Amino acid sequence: MTGSYILLESLLKEEVETIFGYPGGQIIPVFDALYDYKDKLNHILVRHEQGATHAAQGYARVSGKPGVVLLTSGPGATNAITGIADAMMDSTPMVVIAGQVPTEALGSDAFQETDLVGITQPITKWSYQIRSAEDIAWAVARAFYIATTGRPGPVVLDFTKNAQNENLEEFTYQKCQFIRSYIPNIDIDNSKINEAVNIINNSKRPLAIIGQGVILANAEEEVLDFLEKGNIPAATTLMGLSAIPTDHPLNKGMVGMHGNVGPNMMTNQCDVLIAIGMRFSDRVTGNLKTYAKQAKVIHFDIDPCEIGKNVKPTVGVLGDVKKTIKEVYEKMNNNVHYEWINSFATYENREQDKVVKKEINPIDGRLHMGEVVRKVSEASNKCAVLVTDVGQNQIMATRYFQFSRSRSVITSGGLGTMGFGLPAAIGAKIGAPERTVCCFCGDGGFQMTLQELGTILQSKIGVKIIVLNNNKLGMVRQWQELFFNERYSFTDMINPDFTLIAKAYGIGTAEVNTSEELDSAIKDMFKDDKPYLLVANVEKKGLVFPMTPGGTDVTNILLEKKQ
């Protein structure tokens, strides 16, 4: 058996079903072997290697399984760097397998040779070069173990061509369950559990912030039980959205730069701040010198590097949040905080009047981004998977889409990668074929990975794509308007007719300019499970509010443009 066949057999042992890839010179032996595995492995031919990594991310985030990428050396490998870095920032399990020149040619500047291990070591959990066939099974088992355990993340295997062609007389595969230098599961410190319970039991104004760690740990049920027993209001980070249902009475919205007013303001009024599976990013905290200084902070996380990195906690509880929260739940008291919870209403009403009503029910005759998002969400019965690109479309979509089940939000949080949306939606639909997948893009980000419409055509992937088109790089333009004296430097865009492009790819399409046209188009979009592109020509100078300017206090919230 050659190394190429050993690789594919190893992937099957790891229960891989789908591979996102693009062939090339230094990975041809594996693709040749893949010809014999058409009935066992579903290979999705993307149109660019960056698209493969984002599709693998979408697949992983919605399915909970690691995404797998197969590509060639040199530019094929370097094209994947953005997606690898994105997966590292957002803790997405992914295994990237890249071809490499033969071992004897390493270091000779051979055609399409790059030092992929050196490039990716800072942006992966593990990066390893396979130089012989006998290393393949060991390396694959190790890669999947590292990618999926502890805090998940990407792993890169740099696969030399001689190892792909080398024959091995005997192949055995053993899943990896232990690495001496790698400790993904930390023993729970009961004294920390008891400290956390004592603080929570004595709190009068507790506030929980739920991050993506809750979703990664499949701890949604445990966290909801914890919140309900303690009668604790909660907010989510951008990446933690959908961990609890939108309409749950304890869900107070989203924190952060474009989060909801209530939880942002209450961050600096609560007496206990309970951070669950989140990393206190700068987009959440704003100015660290004034962030939650009045509160005792309890930080639950699986990664010891995150405890105290940005915000020093009163108690840091290390471990799998599914286990640690359950232990706290079992020891804590039943409690009520009705007066504290009701105090959010003032801020909620203010935000409704100043921002929400105007955005989802505009009276100025123009189509608004929030209006489009909310109508699509309602048409999907709040059950769809939301995938977003990056920019105003991302914030509007995550603010106004509504969720009834977990693993329903796929967005680029930490790296903020434009072009993420379309390929990630492809991966999401493959990872959850039974679910409706709605992808919101701006006209800028959509054109960064527009070629993946070819993947949709070839693989018949029924994603619903909504382009919020304002002929602007909207988020940068918003900053130019608010903070750079309306000096609009290179944020105007002259766009093609997106509907003609969709038709060229055999995708159903519509273009709308008014609310009346929007209702009809959304109905048409959801009539079947085929791919569809809806171009919504929204107001050109739409602004995303609320907004906390970067680096300022979390309570420095703008609800409208200052005159």
C-alpha positions as CSV (number, residue, x, y, z in Angstrom):
1,M,0.0,0.0,0.0
2,T,1.4,3.4,-0.9
3,G,1.5,6.4,1.4
4,S,-1.3,8.0,-0.5
5,Y,-3.6,5.1,0.2
6,I,-2.5,4.9,3.8
7,L,-3.5,8.5,4.2
8,L,-7.0,7.9,2.9
9,E,-7.4,4.8,5.0
10,S,-6.3,6.7,8.0
11,L,-8.9,9.4,7.3
12,L,-11.6,6.7,7.2
13,K,-10.4,5.4,10.6
14,E,-11.0,8.9,11.9
15,E,-14.6,8.8,10.5
16,V,-13.9,11.5,7.9
17,E,-16.7,11.8,5.4
18,T,-16.0,15.0,3.5
19,I,-12.7,16.6,2.2
20,F,-12.5,20.1,0.8
21,G,-9.7,20.4,-1.6
22,Y,-7.9,21.4,-4.8
23,P,-5.4,19.2,-6.7
24,G,-1.9,20.2,-7.8
25,G,1.5,18.8,-8.7
26,Q,2.9,17.8,-5.3
27,I,-0.4,16.2,-4.1
28,I,-1.3,14.3,-7.3
29,P,-0.5,10.9,-5.9
30,V,-3.1,11.4,-3.1
31,F,-5.7,12.6,-5.6
32,D,-5.0,9.6,-7.8
33,A,-5.7,7.3,-4.9
34,L,-8.8,9.4,-4.1
35,Y,-10.2,8.2,-7.5
36,D,-10.7,4.8,-5.9
37,Y,-12.4,6.2,-2.8
38,K,-15.3,8.1,-4.5
39,D,-17.8,6.0,-2.7
40,K,-16.2,6.4,0.7
41,L,-15.0,10.0,0.8
42,N,-16.9,13.0,-0.5
43,H,-14.4,15.4,-2.1
44,I,-15.7,18.9,-2.7
45,L,-13.7,20.7,-5.4
46,V,-13.5,24.3,-4.4
47,R,-12.3,27.1,-6.6
48,H,-9.5,28.5,-4.4
49,E,-7.6,27.0,-1.5
50,Q,-8.8,29.8,0.9
51,G,-12.3,28.7,0.0
52,A,-11.4,25.1,1.1
53,T,-10.3,26.2,4.5
54,H,-13.4,28.4,5.1
55,A,-15.6,25.7,3.9
56,A,-13.9,23.3,6.3
57,Q,-14.5,25.8,9.1
58,G,-18.2,26.1,8.3
59,Y,-18.5,22.3,8.2
60,A,-16.7,21.9,11.6
61,R,-18.7,24.7,13.3
62,V,-22.1,23.4,12.4
63,S,-21.4,19.6,12.7
64,G,-18.9,19.5,15.6
65,K,-16.6,17.3,13.5
66,P,-13.2,18.4,12.3
67,G,-13.0,19.9,8.9
68,V,-10.4,18.4,6.5
69,V,-8.6,20.2,3.7
70,L,-6.4,18.6,1.0
71,L,-4.2,20.8,-1.2
72,T,-0.9,21.1,-3.0
73,S,2.4,22.8,-2.1
74,G,3.7,26.3,-2.6
75,P,0.9,28.7,-3.6
76,G,-1.7,26.1,-2.8
77,A,-0.5,25.9,0.7
78,T,0.0,29.6,1.2
79,N,-3.4,30.3,-0.2
80,A,-4.7,28.4,2.8
81,I,-2.9,30.5,5.4
82,T,-5.8,33.0,6.0
83,G,-8.2,30.2,6.8
84,I,-5.7,28.4,9.0
85,A,-5.2,31.7,11.0
86,D,-8.9,32.2,11.2
87,A,-9.5,28.7,12.5
88,M,-6.8,29.3,15.2
89,M,-8.4,32.5,16.4
90,D,-11.9,31.0,16.5
91,S,-10.9,27.6,18.0
92,T,-12.1,25.6,15.0
93,P,-11.0,22.0,14.7
94,M,-9.4,21.5,11.2
95,V,-6.8,19.2,9.7
96,V,-5.0,20.7,6.6
97,I,-3.0,18.2,4.5
98,A,-0.7,19.8,2.0
99,G,1.6,18.2,-0.6
100,Q,5.3,19.0,-0.4
101,V,8.3,18.4,-2.7
102,P,10.2,15.1,-2.1
103,T,12.4,14.9,0.9
104,E,15.6,14.9,-1.1
105,A,14.5,18.3,-2.8
106,L,13.8,20.1,0.5
107,G,15.8,23.2,0.9
108,S,16.8,23.4,-2.8
109,D,14.2,26.0,-3.8
110,A,12.4,23.3,-5.9
111,F,9.4,24.2,-7.9
112,Q,6.5,25.2,-5.6
113,E,8.5,24.6,-2.4
114,T,7.7,26.6,0.7
115,D,8.4,26.0,4.3
116,L,4.9,25.4,5.3
117,V,5.8,24.1,8.8
118,G,7.7,27.2,9.5
119,I,5.0,29.5,8.2
120,T,2.2,27.8,10.1
121,Q,3.7,27.0,13.5
122,P,2.6,30.3,15.0
123,I,-1.0,29.8,13.8
124,T,-1.7,26.2,14.5
125,K,-1.9,23.8,17.4
126,W,0.6,21.5,15.7
127,S,2.4,21.6,12.4
128,Y,4.4,18.5,11.2
129,Q,6.2,17.3,8.1
130,I,5.6,13.7,7.0
131,R,8.8,12.3,5.3
132,S,8.1,8.6,5.2
133,A,5.1,6.3,4.7
134,E,5.6,4.7,8.1
135,D,4.9,8.1,9.8
136,I,1.6,8.7,8.1
137,A,-0.8,6.8,10.4
138,W,0.9,8.0,13.5
139,A,0.9,11.7,12.3
140,V,-2.8,11.6,11.2
141,A,-3.9,10.0,14.5
142,R,-2.0,12.7,16.4
143,A,-3.3,15.5,14.2
144,F,-7.0,14.6,14.8
145,Y,-6.4,14.2,18.5
146,I,-4.7,17.5,18.9
147,A,-7.2,19.3,16.6
148,T,-10.3,18.1,18.4
149,T,-9.3,17.9,22.1
150,G,-8.9,20.6,24.7
151,R,-9.4,24.0,23.1
152,P,-9.9,23.0,19.4
153,G,-7.9,24.4,16.6
154,P,-6.1,23.7,13.2
155,V,-3.3,21.3,12.6
156,V,-1.2,21.1,9.4
157,L,0.4,18.0,7.9
158,D,3.1,18.8,5.3
159,F,3.1,15.6,3.2
160,T,6.3,15.1,1.1
161,K,5.8,13.5,-2.3
162,N,8.1,10.6,-1.7
163,A,6.1,9.6,1.4
164,Q,3.0,9.7,-0.8
165,N,4.6,7.2,-3.3
166,E,6.5,5.0,-0.9
167,N,5.2,1.5,-0.4
168,L,4.5,0.0,3.0
169,E,4.0,-3.7,3.5
170,E,1.9,-3.5,6.6
171,F,-0.6,-0.9,7.6
172,T,-2.1,-0.6,11.1
173,Y,-4.0,2.3,12.6
174,Q,-4.4,3.2,16.2
175,K,-6.2,6.3,17.3
176,C,-4.3,8.7,19.5
177,Q,-5.5,9.1,23.1
178,F,-2.5,10.4,24.8
179,I,0.5,12.7,24.2
180,R,2.9,13.1,27.1
181,S,3.6,16.8,26.5
182,Y,0.0,17.7,25.7
183,I,-2.6,17.9,28.4
184,P,-6.0,18.9,26.9
185,N,-8.1,17.8,29.9
186,I,-7.2,19.5,33.2
187,D,-8.3,18.0,36.5
188,I,-11.0,20.2,38.2
189,D,-9.9,22.0,41.3
190,N,-12.7,21.6,43.8
191,S,-11.6,24.5,45.9
192,K,-12.1,26.8,42.9
193,I,-15.6,25.3,42.4
194,N,-16.4,26.0,46.0
195,E,-15.1,29.6,45.7
196,A,-17.2,30.2,42.6
197,V,-20.3,28.8,44.3
198,N,-19.9,30.9,47.4
199,I,-19.5,34.1,45.3
200,I,-22.5,33.3,43.1
201,N,-24.7,32.4,46.1
202,N,-24.0,35.7,47.7
203,S,-24.3,37.9,44.6
204,K,-27.1,40.4,44.2
205,R,-26.5,41.5,40.7
206,P,-24.8,38.6,38.8
207,L,-24.3,38.8,35.0
208,A,-23.1,35.8,32.9
209,I,-21.3,36.2,29.5
210,I,-21.5,33.1,27.3
211,G,-18.8,32.5,24.7
212,Q,-18.2,30.0,22.0
213,G,-16.5,27.7,24.5
214,V,-20.0,26.6,25.7
215,I,-20.9,25.5,22.2
216,L,-17.6,23.7,21.6
217,A,-18.0,21.8,24.8
218,N,-21.7,20.9,24.0
219,A,-22.5,22.5,27.3
220,E,-25.6,24.5,26.3
221,E,-28.0,22.4,28.4
222,E,-25.8,22.6,31.5
223,V,-25.3,26.4,31.2
224,L,-29.0,27.0,30.7
225,D,-29.8,24.9,33.8
226,F,-27.2,26.9,35.7
227,L,-28.7,30.3,34.6
228,E,-32.2,29.2,35.5
229,K,-31.3,27.8,38.9
230,G,-29.5,31.0,39.8
231,N,-31.9,33.3,38.0
232,I,-28.9,34.9,36.3
233,P,-29.3,37.2,33.3
234,A,-26.9,36.4,30.5
235,A,-25.4,37.9,27.4
236,T,-23.3,36.2,24.7
237,T,-20.3,37.2,22.7
238,L,-20.5,37.3,19.0
239,M,-19.1,33.8,18.8
240,G,-21.4,32.6,21.6
241,L,-24.6,33.5,19.8
242,S,-27.2,30.7,19.6
243,A,-25.8,28.9,22.7
244,I,-29.1,29.9,24.3
245,P,-32.3,30.7,22.4
246,T,-32.9,34.3,21.4
247,D,-36.3,34.5,23.1
248,H,-35.2,33.0,26.5
249,P,-36.2,35.5,29.2
250,L,-32.7,35.4,30.7
251,N,-31.0,36.2,27.4
252,K,-30.2,39.9,27.4
253,G,-28.5,40.0,24.0
254,M,-24.9,40.4,22.8
255,V,-22.0,42.2,24.4
256,G,-19.3,44.0,22.6
257,M,-18.6,46.9,20.2
258,H,-21.9,46.5,18.4
259,G,-23.7,44.6,21.2
260,N,-26.8,45.5,23.0
261,V,-27.0,48.4,25.4
262,G,-28.3,46.6,28.4
263,P,-25.6,44.0,28.9
264,N,-22.8,46.4,28.0
265,M,-24.0,48.9,30.6
266,M,-24.7,46.3,33.2
267,T,-21.1,44.9,32.8
268,N,-20.0,48.0,34.8
269,Q,-22.9,47.7,37.3
270,C,-23.0,44.0,38.2
271,D,-21.4,42.8,41.4
272,V,-20.4,39.4,39.9
273,L,-19.3,38.8,36.3
274,I,-19.4,35.2,35.3
275,A,-17.4,34.5,32.1
276,I,-18.2,31.1,30.6
277,G,-16.0,29.9,27.7
278,M,-15.0,33.3,26.4
279,R,-11.6,35.1,26.2
280,F,-12.3,38.8,27.1
281,S,-11.4,40.0,23.6
282,D,-10.8,43.7,23.0
283,R,-14.1,43.9,21.0
284,V,-15.9,42.8,24.2
285,T,-14.1,44.7,26.9
286,G,-13.2,48.0,25.3
287,N,-10.9,49.9,27.8
288,L,-9.6,47.3,30.2
289,K,-8.8,50.0,32.8
290,T,-12.5,50.6,33.3
291,Y,-13.9,47.2,32.5
292,A,-16.1,45.7,35.3
293,K,-13.8,47.1,38.0
294,Q,-16.7,47.0,40.6
295,A,-17.3,43.2,40.0
296,K,-15.9,40.0,41.3
297,V,-15.0,38.1,38.2
298,I,-15.4,34.3,37.8
299,H,-13.8,32.9,34.6
300,F,-14.6,29.4,33.4
301,D,-12.3,28.2,30.6
302,I,-10.5,25.1,29.3
303,D,-7.4,27.0,28.3
304,P,-5.1,28.1,31.1
305,C,-3.5,30.7,28.9
306,E,-6.8,32.6,28.9
307,I,-7.3,32.9,32.6
308,G,-5.9,36.3,33.6
309,K,-4.6,37.1,30.1
310,N,-6.8,40.2,29.7
311,V,-9.0,40.4,32.8
312,K,-7.7,39.2,36.1
313,P,-10.4,37.0,37.7
314,T,-11.3,36.7,41.3
315,V,-11.6,33.0,40.7
316,G,-10.4,31.1,37.6
317,V,-12.0,27.8,37.1
318,L,-10.1,25.6,34.7
319,G,-11.6,22.6,32.9
320,D,-14.2,21.5,30.4
321,V,-17.1,23.9,31.0
322,K,-19.6,21.1,30.5
323,K,-18.2,19.5,33.7
324,T,-17.2,22.6,35.7
325,I,-20.6,24.4,35.3
326,K,-22.4,21.2,36.2
327,E,-20.4,20.9,39.4
328,V,-21.2,24.5,40.3
329,Y,-24.9,23.9,39.4
330,E,-25.1,21.0,41.8
331,K,-23.7,23.0,44.7
332,M,-25.3,26.4,44.2
333,N,-28.5,27.7,45.7
334,N,-31.7,28.4,44.0
335,N,-32.0,32.2,43.7
336,V,-34.0,35.1,42.4
337,H,-32.9,38.4,41.0
338,Y,-36.1,39.8,39.7
339,E,-35.3,43.5,40.5
340,W,-31.9,43.2,38.9
341,I,-33.2,41.5,35.8
342,N,-36.0,44.1,35.5
343,S,-33.5,46.9,35.6
344,F,-32.3,45.9,32.1
345,A,-35.7,47.1,30.7
346,T,-34.7,50.8,30.7
347,Y,-31.8,50.2,28.4
348,E,-33.7,47.7,26.3
349,N,-36.5,50.2,25.7
350,R,-34.1,53.0,24.9
351,E,-32.3,50.8,22.3
352,Q,-35.7,49.7,20.8
353,D,-36.8,53.3,20.4
354,K,-33.5,54.8,19.2
355,V,-32.2,52.0,17.0
356,V,-34.2,48.8,16.5
357,K,-37.6,50.1,15.4
358,K,-36.0,52.4,12.9
359,E,-33.8,49.6,11.5
360,I,-36.4,46.8,11.1
361,N,-39.4,48.9,10.4
362,P,-38.0,51.9,8.4
363,I,-40.2,54.7,7.5
364,D,-37.9,56.6,5.2
365,G,-38.8,54.6,2.1
366,R,-35.3,53.0,1.8
367,L,-34.5,49.3,2.3
368,H,-32.5,48.8,5.6
369,M,-30.0,46.0,6.3
370,G,-31.7,45.1,9.6
371,E,-35.1,44.9,7.9
372,V,-33.8,42.4,5.4
373,V,-32.1,40.3,8.1
374,R,-35.2,40.1,10.3
375,K,-37.5,39.2,7.5
376,V,-35.3,36.4,6.3
377,S,-35.0,35.1,9.9
378,E,-38.7,35.1,10.3
379,A,-39.3,33.4,7.0
380,S,-36.9,30.6,8.2
381,N,-38.9,30.2,11.4
382,K,-35.8,31.1,13.4
383,C,-34.4,27.6,12.6
384,A,-31.8,28.4,10.0
385,V,-28.0,28.4,10.2
386,L,-26.8,32.0,9.9
387,V,-23.5,32.4,8.1
388,T,-22.0,35.9,7.7
389,D,-19.2,37.6,5.9
390,V,-17.4,40.5,7.7
391,G,-18.4,44.1,8.0
392,Q,-21.7,45.8,8.5
393,N,-23.5,42.8,7.1
394,Q,-22.0,40.7,9.9
395,I,-23.1,42.9,12.7
396,M,-26.6,43.5,11.3
397,A,-27.1,39.8,10.7
398,T,-25.9,38.8,14.1
399,R,-28.0,41.5,15.8
400,Y,-31.3,40.9,14.0
401,F,-31.3,37.2,13.1
402,Q,-33.0,35.1,15.7
403,F,-32.1,31.6,16.9
404,S,-33.9,28.7,18.4
405,R,-31.1,26.1,18.5
406,S,-27.4,26.0,19.0
407,R,-24.7,25.8,16.3
408,S,-26.7,28.3,14.3
409,V,-24.1,31.1,13.9
410,I,-21.0,30.8,11.7
411,T,-18.9,34.0,11.4
412,S,-15.3,35.1,11.5
413,G,-14.9,36.5,14.9
414,G,-11.2,36.9,15.9
415,L,-9.6,37.4,12.6
416,G,-12.5,39.2,10.9
417,T,-11.9,37.7,7.4
418,M,-13.7,39.3,4.5
419,G,-14.5,36.5,2.0
420,F,-15.3,34.1,4.8
421,G,-19.1,33.9,4.3
422,L,-19.7,32.2,1.0
423,P,-17.3,29.2,1.3
424,A,-18.2,28.8,5.0
425,A,-21.9,28.6,4.0
426,I,-21.0,25.8,1.6
427,G,-19.3,23.9,4.3
428,A,-22.2,24.5,6.7
429,K,-24.7,23.1,4.3
430,I,-22.6,20.0,3.7
431,G,-22.2,19.6,7.5
432,A,-25.9,20.0,8.2
433,P,-27.8,19.2,4.9
434,E,-31.1,19.0,6.6
435,R,-30.9,22.6,7.8
436,T,-31.5,25.9,5.9
437,V,-28.3,27.9,5.5
438,C,-28.6,31.6,5.1
439,C,-25.4,33.5,4.1
440,F,-25.3,37.3,4.5
441,C,-22.6,39.1,2.6
442,G,-21.7,42.7,1.8
443,D,-20.9,43.5,-1.7
444,G,-17.2,43.9,-0.8
445,G,-16.7,40.5,1.0
446,F,-18.9,38.7,-1.5
447,Q,-16.5,39.5,-4.3
448,M,-13.5,38.3,-2.4
449,T,-14.6,34.6,-2.8
450,L,-17.2,35.0,-5.5
451,Q,-15.6,32.1,-7.5
452,E,-17.0,29.7,-5.0
453,L,-20.3,30.0,-6.8
454,G,-18.7,27.4,-9.1
455,T,-18.5,25.0,-6.2
456,I,-22.2,25.5,-5.5
457,L,-22.9,24.8,-9.2
458,Q,-20.8,21.7,-9.4
459,S,-21.8,20.2,-6.0
460,K,-25.4,21.4,-6.1
461,I,-25.3,23.0,-2.7
462,G,-28.5,24.7,-1.7
463,V,-27.4,27.7,0.2
464,K,-29.4,30.9,0.4
465,I,-27.1,33.9,-0.3
466,I,-28.2,37.4,0.6
467,V,-26.0,40.3,-0.6
468,L,-26.6,43.5,1.3
469,N,-25.5,45.8,-1.5
470,N,-24.8,49.4,-0.8
471,N,-21.9,49.9,-3.3
472,K,-19.6,50.6,-0.3
473,L,-17.1,49.0,1.9
474,G,-19.7,49.8,4.5
475,M,-17.9,49.3,7.9
476,V,-14.8,51.2,6.8
477,R,-17.0,53.9,5.3
478,Q,-18.9,54.1,8.7
479,W,-15.6,54.8,10.5
480,Q,-14.7,57.4,7.9
481,E,-18.0,59.1,8.4
482,L,-18.0,59.1,12.2
483,F,-14.3,59.5,13.1
484,F,-12.4,60.7,10.0
485,N,-14.4,63.8,9.0
486,E,-16.3,62.1,6.2
487,R,-13.1,61.7,4.2
488,Y,-14.3,58.7,2.1
489,S,-11.0,57.3,1.0
490,F,-11.5,54.4,-1.4
491,T,-14.6,52.9,0.1
492,D,-17.0,53.5,-2.9
493,M,-17.4,50.5,-5.1
494,I,-18.6,50.1,-8.7
495,N,-20.2,46.6,-8.7
496,P,-21.2,44.2,-11.5
497,D,-24.7,43.0,-11.9
498,F,-24.7,40.2,-9.3
499,T,-27.9,38.6,-10.7
500,L,-26.3,38.1,-14.1
501,I,-23.3,36.4,-12.4
502,A,-25.7,34.1,-10.5
503,K,-27.6,33.2,-13.6
504,A,-24.3,32.3,-15.3
505,Y,-23.8,29.8,-12.5
506,G,-27.3,28.4,-12.8
507,I,-28.4,29.9,-9.5
508,G,-31.9,31.4,-9.0
509,T,-31.8,35.1,-8.2
510,A,-33.7,38.3,-7.6
511,E,-32.8,41.9,-7.0
512,V,-34.9,44.1,-4.7
513,N,-35.0,47.8,-3.8
514,T,-38.2,48.1,-1.7
515,S,-39.9,46.3,1.2
516,E,-42.7,45.1,-1.0
517,E,-40.3,43.5,-3.5
518,L,-38.4,42.0,-0.5
519,D,-41.3,40.0,0.8
520,S,-42.0,38.3,-2.5
521,A,-38.3,37.6,-3.2
522,I,-37.8,35.9,0.2
523,K,-40.9,33.7,-0.4
524,D,-39.5,32.7,-3.7
525,M,-36.0,32.0,-2.2
526,F,-37.4,29.6,0.4
527,K,-39.8,27.7,-2.0
528,D,-37.3,24.9,-2.4
529,D,-33.8,23.8,-1.3
530,K,-32.0,25.0,-4.3
531,P,-29.3,27.7,-4.2
532,Y,-30.5,31.2,-4.5
533,L,-28.9,34.7,-4.6
534,L,-31.0,37.6,-3.3
535,V,-29.4,41.1,-3.9
536,A,-30.9,43.6,-1.6
537,N,-30.0,47.2,-2.6
538,V,-30.0,48.8,0.8
539,E,-29.5,52.4,1.8
540,K,-26.0,53.6,0.8
541,K,-25.2,55.4,4.1
542,G,-26.6,52.9,6.6
543,L,-24.9,53.0,10.0
544,V,-24.6,50.1,12.5
545,F,-25.7,51.2,16.0
546,P,-25.2,50.8,18.9
547,M,-21.5,51.3,18.6
548,T,-18.8,51.6,21.2
549,P,-15.7,53.2,19.6
550,G,-12.7,50.9,19.9
551,G,-10.5,51.3,23.0
552,T,-13.1,53.4,24.9
553,D,-15.2,52.4,28.0
554,V,-17.7,49.6,27.4
555,T,-20.4,52.0,28.5
556,N,-19.5,54.7,25.9
557,I,-22.2,53.6,23.6
558,L,-23.4,55.6,20.5
559,L,-27.0,55.1,19.5
560,E,-26.9,57.6,16.7
561,K,-24.6,59.9,14.8
562,K,-23.6,63.0,16.7
563,Q,-24.5,66.2,14.9
